[in-house]
Amino acid sequence: MVILVTGGAGFIGTHTIVELLNAGYKPVVVDNFLNSKPASLQRVQELTKRNFKIYNIDLLNETKLETIFLENQIDAVIHLAGIKAVAESVSNPLWYYQNNILTTVNLCRLMKKYHVKKMVFSSSATVYGIPKKVPITEDYPLDALNPYGRTKLAIELMLRDIYQSDPEWSIALLRYFNPIGAHKSGKIGEDSKGIPNNLMPFITRVAAGKLEVLPIFGDHYPTVDGTGVRDYIHVSDLATGHLKALEKVIQSTGVDAYNLGTGQGYSVLELVSAFESVTGIRIPYQITSPRPGDAAICYADPSKAKNELGWRAEREIKEMCEDSWRWQSQNPDGYLDDEELNNLLEIPDYQSSS
């Protein structure tokens, strides 16, 4: 089967493509490389020893996007494309509404036109807002607190409306918790630009000496050590979740949401301690003011994904730390070592190694 993967050059996209290829699917990748690099896809090809089509197209350009549907017999879509920095979304909300929602409208319009009605959508646990109780189940009230989260929630609602208008659609809404880790090989991982938005890349860059100190936002929460508690999930487990969700939407119709998390919460300091234990590297940190809108405790109840998708997270927190550090230490500048390749592949609108 041919699976269109939007945003396939990103952190989650590359790991998902590895799983798709290993399972015998034929991915077709589209990415505008706004916050990713073409070299990441070359690494995937090297890892899997398989080639696939890569389109350098912005989903805002519906005319160019249509060429993918004209040139390929797409069977289903895994929609990962979007921008995701919470703070940036607060300062520039229109950019987020344009890049997350309008791109999805374009994609869905073409899917409808070409009778492609199977989708796995990359949503987020941010749609829950600040939970009043944990673990969080999928029927928890939705209350996104920032523009990024609201774009995810708006898309979820739009996709439900699409299904209501045409019950032939089959859609899985995957609500991610906190992806960390990297591929066991160290070849692909999270390549953050500038100052990282996520905790683990910040920790690894402090460990590598690229940043001096880890800021921890608040230490007076009602948790084991006062720092915020989150559900950290290995990106390879998350990728497997996409494969299981894809199998479900291919075989059925309907629309449903699934939490992808471990069901286990770790505080910031517990994650730091686990990383130090695995690497032997001390992580200096500084307590700063809490960020508005941050929940004290947030972790998933993943039982629905286990019961309905046959999926559960397999990897423990120390393995997540080991794999994160392996990626950072082997790729101190991310994919910058492949800059010549990046420049080469960013020229055409379409590139295929097959």
C-alpha positions in Angstrom: 0.0 0.0 0.0 1.1 3.6 -0.8 1.0 5.9 2.3 1.4 9.6 1.9 3.3 11.0 4.9 3.1 14.8 5.3 5.9 16.3 7.4 7.9 13.1 6.9 11.3 14.7 7.3 10.7 15.7 11.0 11.5 13.9 14.2 8.3 11.8 14.4 8.0 11.5 10.6 11.4 9.9 10.1 10.9 7.3 12.8 7.4 6.5 11.4 8.8 6.1 7.9 11.3 3.5 9.2 8.4 1.5 10.7 6.3 1.8 7.5 9.2 0.6 5.4 10.0 -2.3 7.7 6.3 -3.3 7.6 6.3 -3.4 3.8 4.4 -0.2 3.1 5.5 2.3 0.3 5.7 5.8 1.8 5.5 8.9 -0.3 6.9 11.8 1.6 6.0 15.5 1.3 7.7 18.2 3.3 8.6 21.9 2.8 11.7 21.5 5.1 10.7 24.6 7.1 11.7 23.0 10.3 13.5 19.8 9.1 16.2 18.9 6.7 16.2 16.6 3.6 19.3 14.8 5.0 17.1 13.1 7.6 15.3 11.2 4.8 18.6 10.2 3.3 19.5 8.7 6.7 16.2 6.8 6.7 17.0 5.3 3.3 20.4 4.3 4.5 19.0 2.7 7.7 16.3 0.7 5.9 18.2 0.2 2.6 15.0 1.2 0.8 14.2 4.2 -1.4 11.0 6.2 -1.6 9.6 9.3 -3.2 10.2 12.7 -1.6 8.3 15.8 -2.6 9.6 19.3 -1.6 6.2 21.0 -1.5 4.4 23.3 0.9 0.9 22.1 1.7 -0.3 25.6 1.4 0.2 25.3 -2.3 -2.7 23.1 -3.2 -1.9 23.1 -7.0 1.6 21.6 -6.4 0.2 19.3 -3.7 -2.2 17.8 -6.2 0.7 16.5 -8.3 1.3 13.9 -5.6 -2.2 12.5 -6.0 -1.9 12.7 -9.8 1.5 10.8 -9.8 0.8 8.3 -7.1 -2.1 5.9 -6.2 -2.3 7.0 -2.6 -4.2 4.5 -0.3 -4.0 6.4 3.0 -2.4 9.5 4.7 -0.4 10.0 7.8 -0.7 13.7 8.5 2.3 14.9 10.6 3.0 18.3 8.9 2.7 21.4 11.1 4.5 23.8 13.4 4.5 23.1 17.1 6.2 25.6 19.4 3.8 26.7 22.1 5.5 30.0 22.9 5.9 30.9 19.2 2.2 30.2 18.7 1.3 32.7 21.4 3.4 35.4 19.8 2.4 34.6 16.2 -1.0 32.9 16.2 -2.0 33.7 12.6 1.2 31.9 11.4 0.0 28.8 13.3 -3.6 28.9 12.1 -2.4 29.3 8.5 0.3 26.6 8.6 -1.6 24.0 10.6 -5.3 24.5 9.7 -5.2 25.8 6.1 -2.7 23.1 5.1 -5.1 20.4 6.5 -8.0 21.9 4.6 -6.0 21.7 1.4 -5.0 18.1 2.1 -8.5 16.9 3.0 -9.9 18.6 -0.1 -7.5 16.7 -2.3 -8.1 13.5 -0.4 -11.8 13.8 -1.0 -11.3 14.6 -4.7 -9.1 11.5 -5.2 -11.2 9.2 -3.0 -8.5 8.8 -0.3 -10.5 8.5 2.9 -8.1 6.9 5.3 -6.1 9.2 7.6 -3.9 9.1 10.8 -3.7 12.6 12.2 -0.9 13.9 14.5 -2.8 15.6 17.3 -1.5 16.4 20.8 -2.2 16.1 24.5 -2.3 19.9 24.5 -6.0 19.6 23.5 -6.7 18.6 27.1 -5.5 21.9 28.6 -4.7 21.6 32.3 -6.1 18.3 33.6 -8.0 18.3 36.8 -7.3 14.6 37.3 -4.8 12.0 36.0 -4.4 9.7 34.2 -6.1 11.4 31.3 -8.6 9.4 29.2 -9.7 10.3 25.7 -13.2 11.4 26.9 -11.6 14.1 29.2 -13.1 17.5 28.4 -11.0 19.3 25.7 -9.7 22.8 26.6 -6.6 23.8 24.6 -5.0 26.9 26.2 -2.7 28.2 23.5 -2.9 28.7 19.7 -0.9 25.6 18.9 -3.2 23.4 20.9 -6.3 25.2 19.5 -5.1 24.4 15.9 -4.9 20.8 16.9 -8.3 20.9 18.5 -9.8 22.7 15.5 -8.4 20.1 13.1 -9.8 17.3 15.3 -13.3 18.9 15.1 -13.0 19.5 11.4 -12.1 15.8 10.8 -15.0 14.7 12.9 -17.3 16.9 10.7 -15.8 15.4 7.6 -16.7 12.0 8.8 -20.2 13.1 9.7 -20.7 14.4 6.2 -19.3 11.1 4.6 -19.2 8.0 6.8 -16.8 6.3 4.3 -14.0 8.2 6.0 -11.8 6.4 8.6 -9.7 8.7 10.8 -7.5 8.1 13.9 -6.7 11.1 16.0 -3.4 10.4 17.8 -2.9 12.6 20.9 0.8 12.5 21.6 2.2 13.1 25.1 6.0 13.9 25.3 8.1 12.2 22.6 11.8 11.8 23.4 14.6 9.4 22.5 15.9 8.6 19.1 16.5 5.6 16.8 18.7 3.0 18.4 21.2 3.4 15.6 21.8 7.1 16.5 21.3 8.0 12.8 18.0 9.9 13.2 16.7 12.0 16.1 15.3 15.3 17.1 17.2 18.1 15.4 16.0 21.3 17.1 16.9 24.7 15.5 18.2 27.3 17.9 17.2 27.1 21.5 15.2 23.9 22.0 11.5 24.1 22.9 11.4 20.6 24.4 13.1 19.3 27.6 15.2 16.4 26.3 17.0 18.3 23.5 17.8 21.0 26.1 19.2 18.4 28.5 21.4 16.8 25.8 22.7 20.1 24.6 23.7 21.0 28.2 25.4 17.6 28.5 27.2 18.3 25.2 28.4 21.7 26.5 26.4 23.7 23.9 24.2 25.3 26.6 25.4 26.2 30.1 22.4 25.4 32.2 19.0 23.8 32.0 16.1 26.1 33.1 13.4 24.4 35.1 10.2 26.3 35.2 8.9 26.1 38.8 9.6 23.9 41.8 6.5 24.4 43.9 4.1 22.1 42.2 2.3 19.4 44.2 4.7 16.6 42.9 7.4 14.4 44.4 10.0 17.1 44.1 8.1 20.2 43.2 8.8 20.1 39.4 6.3 19.4 36.7 5.4 15.8 35.9 5.0 14.6 32.3 4.4 11.4 30.3 7.6 10.8 28.3 7.3 8.3 25.4 10.1 6.9 23.2 9.7 8.2 19.6 10.1 4.7 18.2 7.1 3.5 20.4 5.2 6.5 19.1 6.1 5.5 15.5 4.8 2.0 16.1 1.6 3.6 17.3 1.1 5.2 13.9 1.5 1.8 12.3 -1.1 0.3 14.5 -3.5 3.2 13.9 -2.9 2.9 10.2 -3.9 -0.8 10.3 -7.1 0.2 12.1 -8.2 2.9 9.7 -7.4 0.8 6.7 -9.7 -2.0 8.0 -12.6 0.2 9.3 -14.6 3.4 9.1 -15.2 6.0 11.7 -13.2 8.6 13.6 -11.7 8.1 17.1 -9.0 9.5 19.3 -6.2 7.6 21.0 -3.7 8.7 23.7 -0.2 7.7 22.9 1.7 7.7 26.1 3.2 5.3 28.7 0.8 5.9 31.5 3.7 6.8 33.7 4.6 10.3 34.8 8.1 11.5 35.6 9.1 14.9 37.1 11.6 17.1 35.4 14.2 16.3 38.1 13.5 12.6 37.8 14.2 12.8 34.1 17.4 14.7 34.7 18.4 12.2 37.3 17.8 9.3 34.9 19.8 11.0 32.2 22.7 11.6 34.6 22.6 8.0 35.8 22.8 6.7 32.2 25.5 9.0 30.9 27.5 9.9 34.0 27.2 13.6 33.0 26.0 16.1 35.5 23.3 18.5 34.3 23.5 21.9 35.9 20.0 23.5 36.2 18.4 26.7 37.4 14.9 27.1 38.9 13.0 29.9 37.2 9.4 31.1 37.3 6.6 28.8 36.3 5.2 29.3 32.8 1.6 30.4 32.5 -0.6 27.5 31.5 1.7 24.7 32.5 0.0 21.8 34.3 1.5 20.4 37.4 0.9 16.8 36.4 0.0 15.4 33.0 0.1 11.7 32.0 -2.0 9.4 29.8 -4.3 6.5 30.3 -3.2 4.6 27.2 -5.5 1.6 27.7 -7.8 2.5 24.8 -4.9 2.3 22.4 -3.9 -1.1 23.9 -7.5 -2.5 23.7 -8.4 -1.1 20.2 -5.1 -0.8 18.4 -3.1 -3.6 20.1 -0.4 -1.0 20.9 1.5 -0.2 24.1 4.8 1.6 24.8 7.6 -0.8 25.3 10.7 1.3 26.2 11.6 2.6 29.7 12.8 6.0 30.7 16.5 5.0 30.9 16.4 3.7 27.3 14.9 6.9 26.2 17.8 8.8 27.8 20.4 6.4 26.3 19.0 6.8 22.8 18.7 10.6 23.2 22.3 10.9 24.2 23.5 8.5 21.5 21.9 10.8 18.9 23.3 14.0 20.4 26.8 12.6 20.9 27.0 11.1 17.4 25.4 14.2 15.7 26.6 17.2 17.8 25.3 19.6 15.1 22.3 17.5 14.1 22.1 17.0 10.4 24.5 19.9 9.7 27.2 17.3 8.7 25.0 16.7 5.6 24.7 20.4 4.6 25.8 19.7 1.1 23.1 17.1 0.7 20.6 19.4 2.3 21.4 22.1 -0.2 21.2 19.7 -3.1 17.9 18.2 -2.2 16.2 21.5 -1.4 16.5 22.8 -5.0 13.8 20.7 -6.8 10.1 20.4 -6.0 10.4 16.6 -6.3 13.2 14.2 -5.7 13.3 10.4 -5.8 16.1 8.1 -5.1 14.2 5.2 -6.7 
